Amino acid sequence: MRYFVGVGSRARSLRCYLVGSVLLAIVLLYGACSPAEPVIPIYADPSIPIEVEQGRSFIIALADDPMNGLMWEAEYDVGVLQLLSDELVYPEDRDCTRCSWGYYQFTFEAVSEGKSVVVCTYRRPGFPADTDEVRTFSVIVAR
């Protein structure tokens, strides 16, 4: 038995291929042109000044082990910065189920132009301040 494919079915097949290719190209271009999620910069070194534009956010991340009874607290100028969140974050690649270390993250938004400092204190609540670890971050907010 011989099968004969007519010109009409070949044209339909070519048309479907072209339409599919055009739709795929549109989807890929739309994905490439869509706005990306804004990246929030993370700072951990207090010797590096934090420079941020007004209305933008940034994170201060500090190593933390909640099992030792110490906790990070932040003091900052509420006229320049707004605290959006503070949370303990564990790294995804942590391979020890008995380990408790992670990073304490303070997420701030720069609300007005100016200079400020964020003073982060690692302390045991209710104990004298002479055992505290303090890290001071300089923040410069520009328009």
BELSUL-V873244 format. One record per residue. N is the residue number from 1. PHI is phi in whole degrees, 0 to 359 (NA if undefined). PSI is psi in radians with two decimals (* if undefined). D_CENTER is the distance of its C-alpha to the mean C-alpha in Angstrom with 2 decimals. Layout:
n = <N N>
phi = <PHI PHI>
psi = <PSI PSI>
d_center = <D_CENTER D_CENTER>
This chain:
n = <1 2 3 4 5 6 7 8 9 10 11 12 13 14 15 16 17 18 19 20 21 22 23 24 25 26 27 28 29 30 31 32 33 34 35 36 37 38 39 40 41 42 43 44 45 46 47 48 49 50 51 52 53 54 55 56 57 58 59 60 61 62 63 64 65 66 67 68 69 70 71 72 73 74 75 76 77 78 79 80 81 82 83 84 85 86 87 88 89 90 91 92 93 94 95 96 97 98 99 100 101 102 103 104 105 106 107 108 109 110 111 112 113 114 115 116 117 118 119 120 121 122 123 124 125 126 127 128 129 130 131 132 133 134 135 136 137 138 139 140 141 142 143>
phi = <NA 247 251 242 261 282 297 296 288 294 296 297 298 295 297 298 298 294 297 298 295 295 296 298 298 296 298 295 293 297 295 287 264 290 295 279 297 293 271 267 292 245 241 230 255 292 282 260 294 268 248 219 276 301 92 265 251 208 238 254 245 230 301 214 230 294 286 273 85 267 215 274 232 237 244 203 277 291 282 251 235 235 281 271 197 218 204 270 238 259 293 292 269 294 258 243 284 265 282 241 289 195 230 267 244 255 255 244 241 279 263 210 292 149 247 206 230 244 258 256 241 258 217 265 303 90 252 301 284 289 261 287 255 240 231 247 254 272 236 240 253 246 284>
psi = <2.40 2.44 2.41 2.18 2.09 2.93 -0.60 -0.72 -0.58 -0.72 -0.71 -0.74 -0.75 -0.71 -0.78 -0.71 -0.78 -0.77 -0.76 -0.71 -0.74 -0.74 -0.72 -0.75 -0.70 -0.78 -0.78 -0.73 -0.67 -0.74 -0.64 -0.48 -0.16 2.56 2.41 2.72 2.35 2.40 2.22 2.09 2.53 2.29 2.36 -0.24 1.96 -0.22 -0.22 2.08 2.50 2.03 2.13 2.61 2.63 2.35 -0.17 2.80 2.80 2.82 2.38 2.10 2.25 2.38 2.43 2.52 1.71 -0.23 -0.29 -0.03 -0.04 2.71 2.63 2.39 2.55 2.38 2.37 2.89 1.95 -0.23 -0.37 -0.65 2.62 2.26 2.08 -0.68 2.76 2.22 2.71 2.22 2.32 2.44 2.54 -0.49 0.26 2.07 0.12 2.09 -0.31 -0.13 2.55 -0.01 2.68 -2.66 2.34 2.18 2.23 2.12 2.11 2.70 2.36 1.96 -0.39 2.75 2.50 -3.07 2.53 3.03 2.62 2.04 1.99 2.19 2.27 1.86 2.82 2.04 2.29 0.00 2.83 2.65 -0.12 -0.20 0.08 2.57 2.23 2.35 2.22 2.13 2.27 2.35 2.26 2.06 2.13 2.83 *>
d_center = <65.20 63.50 60.59 60.29 57.05 57.92 56.43 54.92 52.70 51.54 50.63 48.72 46.81 45.95 44.89 42.54 41.04 40.53 39.04 36.63 35.64 35.09 32.93 30.81 30.44 29.41 26.71 25.34 25.53 23.86 20.87 20.78 21.16 18.74 15.93 12.65 9.38 8.22 5.74 4.58 6.81 7.40 11.14 13.53 16.79 18.73 21.08 18.66 18.65 15.54 16.42 14.67 16.27 17.46 15.48 12.07 9.34 8.27 7.69 10.82 10.90 14.51 16.43 18.14 21.00 21.85 25.23 26.62 26.74 24.67 21.68 19.41 20.26 19.10 21.53 20.66 22.45 21.89 23.48 20.75 17.57 16.58 14.79 12.58 12.02 12.92 12.76 13.78 11.62 13.72 13.08 14.02 16.76 18.49 22.09 23.95 24.54 26.19 23.48 21.58 19.33 15.60 13.17 13.32 10.29 11.28 9.13 11.59 12.73 15.47 18.40 21.26 22.40 23.48 23.02 21.94 21.13 18.95 21.17 19.67 22.51 22.72 25.78 27.93 28.65 32.35 33.16 34.28 31.80 33.37 31.23 27.88 25.36 23.98 21.23 21.30 18.64 20.05 18.20 19.69 18.95 20.68 21.59>
